[in-house]
Amino acid sequence: MTRQRSGSDGGSPARLRVLSYNVHGQRDDADALAAVVRGARPDVVIVQEAPRRFRWRQKCATLANRFDLVVAAGGLPALGNLLLTSLRVRVHHTWCRQYPLTPGRHLRGAVFAECSVGGSRFTLAGSHLSTDPAERPSQALLFKQELTAARQPVVVGADLNENSGGGAWRTVADGLTDAAVAGSGAQRFTFSCASPHNRIDALFVDPRITVLDYDVLDTEQSRRASDHFPILADLAL
C-alpha cells in the first residue's frame, strides 16, 4: 500500500483505523460478519443498512457488542446509518439528517459525530444514497452541505450507489481525499461479493488527514458476511 504525505506540524499524529461497511441488513452469515469486523480491529465502524425499525436500539447495541464496539450514533434517526467506536474514541456530539422522502422510494439519511482520539478531533460521517439516479443527486448535495458545515476535519464512509465519476460521487468527494486513490486501491471493487465489478462504497477524508493504508477486505468470510465488501483504512489525524 502507498503512504501519502501530509503537512505535519512535527508532532506525533494520532492513528485511527476506520472500517466502512454495508452489512446488508444482517441478512447473511452473522457469525462471519462479526468475525470480519473483529478481525479488522477498527477504532470506528461506519455502518450502512444497520437496524432502523422495531427494537432498533437493542438491535444496534447487540450489533456493536458482537463487534466489540459501542454505539456512538445513528439507527432509526439516521435511517439505518450507524456509527460504532472503540473505547479509545471519545464522542463529543452527534446528530442525524433525514433526506426528503420521494413517494414510492426508500427513506434515507445520514449520521454524524464529533469525536477525538488523544488531542486530535474529527467529524465522523456516514450515509447510504438512493439507488434511483434521479433522487441520488439531491441527497448527495444535502449530505455535502452537512460535511461542509462540520467544524472539524471529516472522515466520511458511504455507500453512494454509483461508481466514481458519477455526479453524486463528485458532489460528496469535492475537496476531499478519496482514500482508495491515496492508498492505490482505486481498482479494488466493493460490490457485489458474488460478482465484484463496482466501486460504489467510498471513504473520503479531509486533505489534512493522511491516508496510511487502504484495503478492500475480500476474504472467504467477507463473501459470506454481506453482499458488499468492507473497506478499511488507517489514517493519521
PAVEXMAR-322205 format. One record per residue (C-alpha): residue number from 0; x, y, z; residue in one letter. Coordinates in steps of 0.05 Angstrom, whole numbers, always signed. Each point is the difference from the previous one (the first is absolute). Example, Ala and Ser with C-alpha at 12.3 -4.5 7.8 and 13.67 -1.06 7.14 Angstrom:
# residues 2
+-----+--------+--------+--------+------+
!  nr !   east !  north !     up ! rest !
+-----+--------+--------+--------+------+
!   0 !   +246 !    -90 !   +156 !    a !
!   1 !    +27 !    +69 !    -13 !    s !
+-----+--------+--------+--------+------+
# end
This chain:
# residues 237
+-----+--------+--------+--------+------+
!  nr !   east !  north !     up ! rest !
+-----+--------+--------+--------+------+
!   0 !     +0 !     +0 !     +0 !    m !
!   1 !    +21 !    +72 !    -13 !    t !
!   2 !    +17 !    +51 !    +54 !    r !
!   3 !    -27 !    +69 !    -14 !    q !
!   4 !    +38 !    +58 !    +30 !    r !
!   5 !    -36 !    +57 !    +34 !    s !
!   6 !    +20 !    +66 !    +32 !    g !
!   7 !    +17 !    -22 !    +71 !    s !
!   8 !    +18 !    +52 !    +52 !    d !
!   9 !    +54 !    -45 !    +28 !    g !
!  10 !    -42 !    -32 !    +55 !    g !
!  11 !    -17 !    -73 !     +1 !    s !
!  12 !    -69 !     -6 !    -33 !    p !
!  13 !    -54 !    -44 !    +29 !    a !
!  14 !    -14 !    -63 !    -39 !    r !
!  15 !    -71 !    -22 !    -17 !    l !
!  16 !    -23 !    -64 !    -33 !    r !
!  17 !    -66 !     +9 !    -36 !    v !
!  18 !    -46 !    -54 !    -29 !    l !
!  19 !    -59 !    +18 !    -45 !    s !
!  20 !    -48 !    -57 !    -12 !    y !
!  21 !    -68 !    -11 !    -31 !    n !
!  22 !    -22 !    -60 !    +41 !    v !
!  23 !    -61 !    -17 !    -44 !    h !
!  24 !    -49 !     +5 !    +57 !    g !
!  25 !    +36 !    -59 !    +34 !    q !
!  26 !    -36 !    -47 !    -47 !    r !
!  27 !    +61 !    -43 !    -14 !    d !
!  28 !    +49 !    -39 !    +45 !    d !
!  29 !     -2 !    +38 !    +66 !    a !
!  30 !    +58 !    -38 !    +30 !    d !
!  31 !    +44 !    +15 !    -61 !    a !
!  32 !    -21 !    +73 !     +3 !    l !
!  33 !    +22 !     +6 !    +73 !    a !
!  34 !    +65 !    -37 !    -15 !    a !
!  35 !    +17 !    +47 !    -58 !    v !
!  36 !    -10 !    +62 !    +42 !    v !
!  37 !    +35 !    -25 !    +63 !    r !
!  38 !    +58 !    -26 !    -42 !    g !
!  39 !    +11 !    +69 !    -30 !    a !
!  40 !     +6 !    +30 !    +70 !    r !
!  41 !    -29 !    +68 !    -20 !    p !
!  42 !     -5 !    +62 !    +44 !    d !
!  43 !    -63 !    +21 !    -36 !    v !
!  44 !    -50 !    -36 !    -45 !    v !
!  45 !    -46 !    +39 !    -46 !    i !
!  46 !    -59 !    -46 !    -13 !    v !
!  47 !    -52 !     +2 !    -56 !    q !
!  48 !    -64 !    -42 !     +5 !    e !
!  49 !     +3 !     -3 !    +75 !    a !
!  50 !    -63 !    -13 !    +42 !    p !
!  51 !    -52 !    +55 !    -10 !    r !
!  52 !    -67 !    -29 !    +19 !    r !
!  53 !    -33 !    -39 !    +57 !    f !
!  54 !    +46 !     -2 !    +62 !    r !
!  55 !    +55 !    +35 !    -39 !    w !
!  56 !    +36 !    +24 !    +62 !    r !
!  57 !     +7 !    -70 !    +27 !    q !
!  58 !    +20 !    -27 !    -68 !    k !
!  59 !    +53 !    +54 !    -11 !    c !
!  60 !    +28 !    -13 !    +69 !    a !
!  61 !     +2 !    -75 !    -14 !    t !
!  62 !    +36 !    +12 !    -66 !    l !
!  63 !    +51 !    +45 !    +35 !    a !
!  64 !    +12 !    -52 !    +53 !    n !
!  65 !    +12 !    -54 !    -52 !    r !
!  66 !    +52 !    +46 !    -31 !    f !
!  67 !    +33 !    +16 !    +69 !    d !
!  68 !    -20 !    +73 !     -9 !    l !
!  69 !    -51 !    +49 !    +28 !    v !
!  70 !    -54 !    +41 !    -34 !    v !
!  71 !    +18 !    +73 !    -13 !    a !
!  72 !    -60 !    +23 !    -42 !    a !
!  73 !    -51 !    -20 !    -52 !    g !
!  74 !    -51 !    -55 !    -10 !    g !
!  75 !    -72 !    +22 !    -11 !    l !
!  76 !    +14 !    +76 !     +2 !    p !
!  77 !    +52 !     -9 !    -55 !    a !
!  78 !    -43 !    -51 !    -37 !    l !
!  79 !    +47 !    -59 !     +6 !    g !
!  80 !    +67 !    +37 !     +1 !    n !
!  81 !    +39 !    -15 !    +64 !    l !
!  82 !    +66 !    +21 !    +31 !    l !
!  83 !    +36 !    -48 !    +47 !    l !
!  84 !    +64 !    +15 !    +37 !    t !
!  85 !    +52 !    -33 !    +45 !    s !
!  86 !    +10 !    +28 !    +69 !    l !
!  87 !    +63 !    +38 !    -21 !    r !
!  88 !    -45 !    +47 !    -41 !    v !
!  89 !    -35 !    +55 !    +39 !    r !
!  90 !    -67 !    +23 !    -28 !    v !
!  91 !    -17 !    +73 !    +14 !    h !
!  92 !    -62 !    +15 !    -41 !    h !
!  93 !    -45 !    -38 !    -48 !    t !
!  94 !    -56 !    +17 !    -49 !    w !
!  95 !    -40 !    -32 !    -56 !    c !
!  96 !    -30 !    +25 !    -66 !    r !
!  97 !    -59 !    -30 !    -36 !    q !
!  98 !     -7 !    +13 !    -75 !    y !
!  99 !    -68 !    +20 !    -28 !    p !
! 100 !    -44 !    -59 !    -19 !    l !
! 101 !    -14 !    -12 !    -73 !    t !
! 102 !    -68 !    -35 !     -4 !    p !
! 103 !     +9 !    -73 !    -15 !    g !
! 104 !    +74 !     +1 !    +18 !    r !
! 105 !    +41 !    -21 !    +60 !    h !
! 106 !     +9 !    +52 !    +55 !    l !
! 107 !    +74 !    +14 !    +11 !    r !
! 108 !    +45 !    +43 !    +43 !    g !
! 109 !    +69 !    +11 !    +31 !    a !
! 110 !    +35 !     -1 !    +67 !    v !
! 111 !    +55 !    +44 !    +29 !    f !
! 112 !    +43 !     +1 !    +63 !    a !
! 113 !    +53 !    +48 !    +25 !    e !
! 114 !    +54 !    -44 !    +29 !    c !
! 115 !    +72 !     +2 !    +26 !    s !
! 116 !    +58 !    -47 !     +9 !    v !
! 117 !    +52 !    +30 !    +46 !    g !
! 118 !     +3 !    +73 !    -18 !    g !
! 119 !    -24 !    -10 !    -72 !    s !
! 120 !    -72 !    +17 !    -14 !    r !
! 121 !    -39 !    -19 !    -62 !    f !
! 122 !    -71 !     -9 !    -26 !    t !
! 123 !    -21 !    -70 !    -18 !    l !
! 124 !    -57 !     -5 !    -52 !    a !
! 125 !    -38 !    -54 !    -36 !    g !
! 126 !    -55 !     -5 !    -52 !    s !
! 127 !    -33 !    -47 !    -49 !    h !
! 128 !    -26 !    +34 !    -62 !    l !
! 129 !    -58 !    -21 !    -44 !    s !
! 130 !     +2 !    -52 !    -55 !    t !
! 131 !    -42 !    +48 !    -42 !    d !
! 132 !    +44 !    +44 !    -44 !    p !
! 133 !    -53 !    +54 !     +0 !    a !
! 134 !     -4 !     +3 !    +75 !    e !
! 135 !    +74 !    -10 !    +18 !    r !
! 136 !    +29 !    +69 !    -20 !    p !
! 137 !    -44 !    +39 !    +48 !    s !
! 138 !    +18 !    -47 !    +57 !    q !
! 139 !    +74 !     +7 !    -16 !    a !
! 140 !     -8 !    +76 !     +2 !    l !
! 141 !    -34 !     -2 !    +69 !    l !
! 142 !    +54 !    -47 !    +26 !    f !
! 143 !    +54 !    +46 !    -27 !    k !
! 144 !    -31 !    +61 !    +33 !    q !
! 145 !     +6 !    -34 !    +68 !    e !
! 146 !    +72 !    -21 !    -14 !    l !
! 147 !    +18 !    +71 !    -22 !    t !
! 148 !    -30 !    +29 !    +64 !    a !
! 149 !    +38 !    -48 !    +45 !    a !
! 150 !    +48 !    +36 !    +47 !    r !
! 151 !    +52 !    -55 !     +1 !    q !
! 152 !    +37 !    -38 !    -56 !    p !
! 153 !    -48 !    -53 !    -28 !    v !
! 154 !     +6 !    -75 !     -8 !    v !
! 155 !    -56 !    -24 !    -45 !    v !
! 156 !    -23 !    -70 !    -16 !    g !
! 157 !    -58 !    -11 !    -48 !    a !
! 158 !    -34 !    -47 !    -47 !    d !
! 159 !    -12 !    +48 !    -57 !    l !
! 160 !    -35 !    -50 !    -46 !    n !
! 161 !    +40 !    +25 !    -59 !    e !
! 162 !    +71 !     -7 !    -24 !    n !
! 163 !    +53 !    +53 !     +5 !    s !
! 164 !     -9 !    +54 !    -53 !    g !
! 165 !    -75 !     +3 !    +10 !    g !
! 166 !    -33 !    +66 !    +17 !    g !
! 167 !    -18 !    -18 !    +72 !    a !
! 168 !    +68 !    -30 !    +12 !    w !
! 169 !    +34 !    +64 !    -25 !    r !
! 170 !    -45 !    +43 !    +45 !    t !
! 171 !    +19 !    -38 !    +63 !    v !
! 172 !    +73 !     -7 !    -20 !    a !
! 173 !    +11 !    +73 !    -17 !    d !
! 174 !    +58 !    +28 !    +40 !    g !
! 175 !    +13 !    -66 !    +36 !    l !
! 176 !    +51 !    -55 !     -9 !    t !
! 177 !    -25 !    -66 !    -28 !    d !
! 178 !    +34 !    -51 !    +46 !    a !
! 179 !     +0 !    -52 !    -55 !    a !
! 180 !    +37 !    +45 !    -48 !    v !
! 181 !    +49 !    +22 !    +54 !    a !
! 182 !    +12 !    -72 !    +20 !    g !
! 183 !     +6 !    -28 !    -71 !    s !
! 184 !    -65 !    -38 !     +7 !    g !
! 185 !    -43 !    +35 !    -52 !    a !
! 186 !     -2 !    -63 !    -42 !    q !
! 187 !    -27 !    -42 !    +58 !    r !
! 188 !    -74 !    -14 !     -7 !    f !
! 189 !    -48 !     +0 !    +60 !    t !
! 190 !    -64 !    -27 !    -30 !    f !
! 191 !    -27 !    -52 !     -9 !    s !
! 192 !    +35 !    -55 !    +38 !    c !
! 193 !    -30 !    -51 !    -49 !    a !
! 194 !    +25 !    +38 !    -61 !    s !
! 195 !    +46 !    +58 !    +18 !    p !
! 196 !     +0 !    +53 !    -54 !    h !
! 197 !    -20 !    +65 !    +35 !    n !
! 198 !    +32 !    +48 !    +49 !    r !
! 199 !    -62 !    +31 !    +30 !    i !
! 200 !    +25 !     +2 !    +72 !    d !
! 201 !    +46 !    +58 !    +17 !    a !
! 202 !    +42 !    +28 !    +55 !    l !
! 203 !    +18 !    +74 !     -5 !    f !
! 204 !    +43 !    +41 !    +48 !    v !
! 205 !    +19 !    +72 !    +10 !    d !
! 206 !    +65 !    +16 !    -38 !    p !
! 207 !    +32 !    +16 !    +68 !    r !
! 208 !     -7 !    -74 !    +18 !    i !
! 209 !    +53 !    -48 !    -25 !    t !
! 210 !    -22 !    -66 !    -32 !    v !
! 211 !    +51 !    -52 !    +24 !    l !
! 212 !    -32 !    -63 !    -26 !    d !
! 213 !    -63 !    -20 !    -39 !    y !
! 214 !    -29 !    -69 !    -13 !    d !
! 215 !    -63 !    -34 !    -24 !    v !
! 216 !    -10 !    -62 !    +43 !    l !
! 217 !    -14 !    -54 !    -51 !    d !
! 218 !     +3 !    -65 !    +39 !    t !
! 219 !    -39 !    -65 !     +5 !    e !
! 220 !    -33 !    +28 !    +63 !    q !
! 221 !    -17 !    +67 !    -30 !    s !
! 222 !    -32 !    -33 !    -60 !    r !
! 223 !    -47 !    -36 !    +48 !    r !
! 224 !    -12 !    +60 !    +45 !    a !
! 225 !    -35 !    +49 !    -47 !    s !
! 226 !    -11 !    +18 !    -73 !    d !
! 227 !    +52 !    +57 !     +7 !    h !
! 228 !    +73 !     -6 !    +17 !    f !
! 229 !    +21 !    +45 !    +59 !    p !
! 230 !    +53 !    +53 !    -12 !    i !
! 231 !    +54 !    +12 !    +51 !    l !
! 232 !    +48 !    +58 !     +8 !    a !
! 233 !    +54 !    +21 !    +49 !    d !
! 234 !     +3 !    +75 !     +9 !    l !
! 235 !    +45 !    +51 !    +34 !    a !
! 236 !    -42 !    +56 !    +27 !    l !
+-----+--------+--------+--------+------+
# end
